[in-house]
Amino acid sequence: NMEAAEVLEIAARGEDGKHQFKENATNAQSLSEELVAFSNLGGGRLLIGLDDSGTVLGLNSDEVRRLNQLISNVSTQNVHH
């Protein structure tokens, strides 16, 4: 798990090849493309709940549960090696 200080440090540096920010994720195809791109580049972190400028917007508990399910579904159904 990432600590809050680490998230804030990454947010302050901004997006780069290893760190991408999304306010939220609802599109399975788009999310699977992000995950595959990171995989092809040797890894990375997708931080959901931050806008493009690195401002922490956060997610409520319902959004976290929905995202956990979406990520699980995308990982098993859309991402193949």
Buried (B, 14 or more C-beta within 10 A) or exposed (E): EEEEEEBEEBBEEEBEEEBBBBEEBEEBEEBBBBBBEBEEEEEBEBBBBBEEEBEEEEBEEEBEEBBEEBBEEBEEEBEEE
